[in-house]
Amino acid sequence: MADDLRYEKLDVLMRLALRMQASADGITLTDIAEESGKGHRTAQRMKEALIRAFPQIEETIDPDTRRVRLKLPHGTLGRLSAIRAEEISALHRAAEVLRREGDAETADMLATLSDRVVGAVDRPLRARLDPDIEALMEADGVALRPGPHESLDPAIMAQLRKAILHGCWIIVSHRTRGGQLTWNTRLGPLGMLLGQGRQYLVAFSDYADAVRLFALSGFEKVEITGDAFTQPDGFSLQSYAHNSFGVWQEPPEDIVWHFSAKVSRDAATYRFHPTATHEPQPDGSLIVRFRAGGLQEMVWHLARWGGEVQVLAPKRLRDMLHDLGRRLTEERVAAGTNKYVSK
């Protein structure tokens, strides 16, 4: 166990060193604490260990925050930063997942990045990497996993990314999931959110004077204007995403779920929401609490657990889940009475 802990600390220190070398601005004590998952004192000790291990570390003071930043000159780590088969395999997996979700353009970018990284290493290392990468990909099986996904227009996606990158207003034609088409709508793009098989653009609607979600598959035209767009004061894409269980936005509510002892171990492996807390119960069951909106998407997820989960709060979510169960039961009964045998 002691050896495992030492290896874990070494692994964290190496990741921090790589981040220092890769970052143009360097890393702070807060970054070290987040990477290690420890408190301020442990982060301070790790900082001192890094400086002892790498005397080349440069310490600067951020003029805006007055925080100390640590940087490693490029090339300091040398062969210590050589790529591993697992890292190239991770790029391949990410590309396949994005391709399955319909984002072929980003998948192609990751595949190209993977080729460039592998092409930059010397031939002996490349010869050792190839068999390992192939074995890891076969074991992972990402490309073989079935599942529904949306097909997104690469040209539309490229325009949206360009507009987000350059901070420009766009003029779009967009069709809602209900089929309604709107023309020449002026939007200020803020970012993209991935859902369960659905992908959305988060944008400020000039017409609604508010931030709204737009299904990426619904865009039929995107024209980038020459007008600069500035995101609303105080807006945070991360905070916006955290308001919801999935991507649908509605006022957050206090959510409490109770998983039976039969599935509690499995449920404990899920990160249901960034604010979720897990409370193991004496009988082996598990209570999960968090605060978010998006009750409809919660219902869809909870249905997967069958009768092994109870909604303790809010009542509206409990009623929605019961209603879904009732409708599914009625459909099964109707299908049973209307079935026929073909001759």
C-alpha positions in Angstrom: 0.0 0.0 0.0 2.8 2.4 0.9 4.5 1.7 -2.5 1.2 2.4 -4.3 0.9 5.7 -2.5 4.5 6.7 -3.5 3.8 5.8 -7.1 0.6 7.8 -7.1 2.4 10.9 -5.8 5.2 10.4 -8.4 2.5 10.2 -11.1 0.9 13.4 -9.9 4.3 15.2 -9.8 5.0 14.1 -13.4 1.6 15.3 -14.6 2.3 18.7 -12.9 5.7 18.9 -14.5 4.2 18.2 -18.0 1.5 20.9 -17.4 4.2 23.4 -16.4 6.2 22.7 -19.6 3.0 22.8 -21.8 1.5 25.9 -20.3 2.5 29.3 -21.6 1.5 31.0 -18.3 2.5 28.2 -16.0 0.5 26.7 -13.1 -0.5 28.1 -9.7 -0.7 26.6 -6.2 -4.4 26.2 -6.8 -3.8 24.2 -10.0 -1.5 21.9 -8.0 -4.2 21.4 -5.3 -6.8 20.6 -8.0 -4.5 18.1 -9.8 -3.6 16.3 -6.6 -7.0 16.4 -5.0 -5.4 17.6 -1.8 -5.5 20.7 0.3 -3.3 23.8 0.4 -0.6 22.4 2.7 -0.1 19.3 0.6 0.0 21.5 -2.6 2.7 23.6 -1.0 4.8 20.5 -0.2 4.3 19.3 -3.8 5.5 22.7 -5.1 8.6 22.4 -3.0 9.2 18.8 -4.2 8.9 20.0 -7.8 11.4 22.8 -7.3 13.8 20.3 -5.8 13.4 17.8 -8.7 13.4 20.5 -11.4 15.7 23.4 -10.5 14.9 24.9 -14.0 11.5 25.9 -12.7 10.8 29.6 -13.2 8.7 31.5 -10.6 6.8 34.6 -11.8 4.1 36.8 -10.2 0.9 37.2 -12.1 0.4 41.0 -12.3 -3.4 40.7 -12.2 -4.0 38.1 -9.5 -0.6 38.5 -7.6 -0.4 34.7 -7.6 2.9 32.8 -8.0 3.1 30.9 -11.3 5.5 28.0 -12.0 6.9 27.4 -15.5 9.3 24.9 -17.0 11.3 25.9 -20.1 10.3 23.9 -23.2 12.3 20.7 -23.6 13.3 20.5 -20.0 11.7 17.1 -19.5 13.4 15.6 -22.5 12.6 11.9 -22.9 10.7 11.9 -19.6 7.8 13.4 -21.6 7.8 10.8 -24.3 4.3 9.8 -25.4 2.8 6.5 -24.3 0.6 4.1 -26.2 -2.2 4.7 -23.7 -2.2 8.4 -24.6 -2.4 7.8 -28.4 -5.1 5.3 -27.8 -7.0 7.9 -25.8 -6.9 10.2 -28.7 -8.3 7.5 -31.0 -11.1 6.7 -28.5 -12.1 10.3 -28.2 -12.2 10.6 -32.0 -14.4 7.5 -32.3 -16.8 8.7 -29.6 -17.1 12.1 -31.3 -17.7 10.5 -34.6 -20.4 8.3 -33.1 -22.0 11.5 -31.7 -22.0 13.0 -35.2 -19.2 15.5 -34.8 -17.1 14.2 -37.6 -15.0 17.4 -38.0 -13.6 17.3 -34.5 -13.1 13.6 -34.8 -11.0 14.2 -37.9 -9.0 16.9 -36.1 -8.2 14.5 -33.3 -7.2 11.7 -35.7 -4.9 14.2 -37.5 -3.4 15.3 -34.1 -2.7 11.6 -33.3 -0.9 11.1 -36.6 1.2 14.2 -36.0 2.2 13.2 -32.5 3.1 9.7 -33.6 4.9 11.0 -36.6 7.1 13.3 -34.4 8.6 10.4 -32.4 11.7 8.5 -33.5 11.2 5.3 -35.5 12.2 2.8 -32.8 9.7 4.2 -30.4 7.0 4.3 -33.1 7.7 0.6 -33.9 7.1 -0.2 -30.2 4.0 1.9 -30.0 2.0 0.6 -33.0 1.3 -2.9 -31.6 0.3 -1.6 -28.2 -2.0 1.0 -29.7 -3.7 -1.6 -31.8 -4.2 -3.9 -28.8 -5.6 -1.2 -26.7 -8.1 -0.1 -29.3 -9.2 -3.7 -29.8 -9.7 -4.1 -26.1 -11.6 -0.9 -25.7 -13.9 -1.5 -28.7 -15.1 2.1 -28.9 -15.6 1.9 -32.7 -17.8 -1.2 -32.4 -20.2 0.2 -29.8 -23.7 0.7 -31.3 -25.9 3.6 -30.5 -28.1 6.3 -32.1 -26.4 9.6 -33.0 -27.2 12.8 -34.9 -25.5 13.6 -38.2 -24.1 17.1 -38.1 -23.1 19.1 -41.1 -19.3 19.6 -41.0 -19.6 23.0 -42.8 -22.1 24.2 -40.3 -20.0 23.0 -37.4 -16.9 24.8 -38.8 -18.8 28.1 -39.1 -20.1 27.8 -35.5 -16.7 27.1 -34.1 -15.1 30.0 -36.1 -17.8 32.3 -34.8 -17.2 31.2 -31.2 -13.4 31.5 -31.6 -13.6 35.0 -33.0 -16.5 36.3 -30.9 -18.8 37.2 -33.8 -22.6 37.5 -34.2 -24.1 35.0 -36.6 -27.2 35.1 -38.8 -28.9 31.6 -38.9 -31.8 29.7 -40.3 -32.7 27.1 -37.7 -35.4 24.4 -37.5 -36.6 23.3 -34.1 -37.1 19.7 -33.1 -40.8 20.3 -33.7 -40.1 21.2 -37.3 -40.6 25.0 -37.1 -38.1 26.9 -39.2 -37.0 30.4 -38.4 -35.0 32.6 -40.8 -32.3 35.3 -40.3 -32.1 34.9 -36.5 -29.3 36.8 -34.9 -27.3 34.9 -32.3 -24.2 35.4 -30.2 -22.6 31.9 -29.9 -21.2 31.1 -26.5 -20.3 27.4 -26.6 -21.6 23.9 -27.3 -23.1 21.3 -24.9 -23.3 17.5 -25.4 -26.3 15.6 -24.2 -27.5 12.0 -24.4 -27.2 11.6 -28.1 -28.1 15.3 -28.6 -25.8 18.3 -29.1 -26.7 21.9 -28.7 -25.3 25.4 -29.3 -25.6 27.8 -26.3 -26.2 31.2 -27.7 -27.5 34.7 -26.8 -30.7 35.3 -28.8 -30.9 38.9 -30.0 -34.7 38.4 -30.4 -35.3 36.9 -27.0 -32.7 39.0 -25.3 -31.6 35.9 -23.4 -29.3 32.9 -23.5 -31.0 29.9 -25.3 -30.2 26.4 -26.5 -30.3 25.5 -30.2 -30.1 21.9 -31.4 -27.0 21.7 -33.6 -28.8 19.3 -36.0 -31.4 22.1 -36.7 -29.0 24.6 -38.3 -29.6 25.0 -42.0 -27.6 28.1 -42.6 -24.9 29.9 -40.6 -23.6 33.3 -41.7 -20.8 34.9 -39.8 -21.2 38.7 -39.5 -18.4 41.3 -39.1 -20.0 42.4 -35.8 -18.1 41.6 -32.6 -20.2 39.8 -29.9 -19.4 40.1 -26.2 -20.9 37.5 -23.9 -23.3 38.8 -21.2 -21.7 40.1 -18.0 -21.3 37.4 -15.4 -22.1 34.6 -17.8 -20.2 31.3 -17.3 -20.8 28.4 -19.6 -19.7 26.0 -16.8 -22.2 27.5 -14.4 -24.9 27.4 -17.1 -24.3 23.7 -17.7 -24.2 22.9 -14.0 -27.8 24.3 -13.6 -29.1 21.2 -15.4 -28.9 17.4 -15.1 -28.4 17.2 -18.9 -28.7 20.1 -21.3 -32.3 21.3 -20.9 -32.4 24.4 -18.8 -35.0 25.1 -16.1 -34.8 26.5 -12.5 -32.7 24.2 -10.3 -34.4 22.1 -7.6 -33.1 20.0 -4.7 -32.9 16.4 -6.0 -32.8 13.4 -3.7 -32.6 9.8 -5.0 -32.6 6.6 -3.0 -30.8 3.6 -4.7 -31.5 0.1 -3.3 -28.7 -2.0 -1.7 -28.9 -4.2 -4.8 -27.5 -1.4 -7.1 -25.9 1.0 -4.6 -22.4 -0.1 -5.5 -23.0 0.5 -9.2 -24.8 3.8 -8.5 -21.8 4.9 -6.4 -19.6 4.8 -9.4 -21.7 7.4 -11.2 -21.0 11.1 -11.1 -24.6 12.2 -11.5 -23.9 15.9 -11.3 -20.9 18.1 -10.3 -22.6 19.0 -7.0 -23.8 15.5 -6.2 -23.1 14.0 -2.7 -23.3 10.3 -1.8 -24.7 9.1 1.5 -24.2 5.4 2.2 -27.0 4.0 4.4 -26.8 1.4 7.2 -28.9 -1.1 5.1 -26.4 -0.9 2.2 -28.5 1.4 0.1 -27.4 4.8 -1.1 -28.9 8.3 -1.1 -27.7 10.8 -3.7 -28.3 14.6 -3.4 -27.7 17.4 -5.8 -29.3 20.6 -7.1 -30.2 21.0 -10.8 -32.9 21.4 -13.3 -33.7 19.2 -16.3 -36.3 16.9 -14.7 -37.3 15.2 -18.0 -33.8 14.1 -18.7 -33.6 12.8 -15.1 -36.7 10.7 -15.8 -35.1 9.2 -18.9 -32.0 8.3 -16.9 -33.8 6.9 -13.8 -35.9 4.6 -16.0 -32.7 2.6 -16.7 -32.6 1.6 -13.0 -36.0 0.0 -13.1 -37.5 -0.4 -9.6 -34.2 -0.1 -7.8 -34.4 3.7 -7.3 -36.9 5.9 -5.5 -37.3 9.7 -6.0 -37.5 11.2 -2.5 -37.6 14.8 -3.8 -39.0 16.7 -5.6 -42.5 15.4 -5.8 -42.9 16.6 -9.4 -40.0 14.4 -10.5 -41.5 11.4 -8.6 -44.8 11.9 -10.4 -43.1 12.2 -13.8 -41.3 8.9 -13.2 -44.5 7.2 -12.1 -46.3 8.6 -15.1 -43.6 7.2 -17.5 -43.9 3.8 -15.8 -47.7 3.8 -16.1 -47.6 4.7 -19.8 -45.0 2.0 -20.6 -47.2 -0.6 -18.8 -50.3 0.5 -20.7 -48.4 0.2 -24.0 -47.1 -3.3 -23.2 -50.7 -4.4 -22.3 -52.0 -2.8 -25.5 -49.3 -4.5 -27.5 -50.2 -7.9 -25.9 -53.9 -7.6 -26.8 -53.3 -6.5 -30.3 -50.6 -9.0 -31.3 -51.2 -11.3 -34.2 -49.5 -14.4 -35.7 -48.7 -14.1 -39.4 -49.3 -17.2 -41.5 
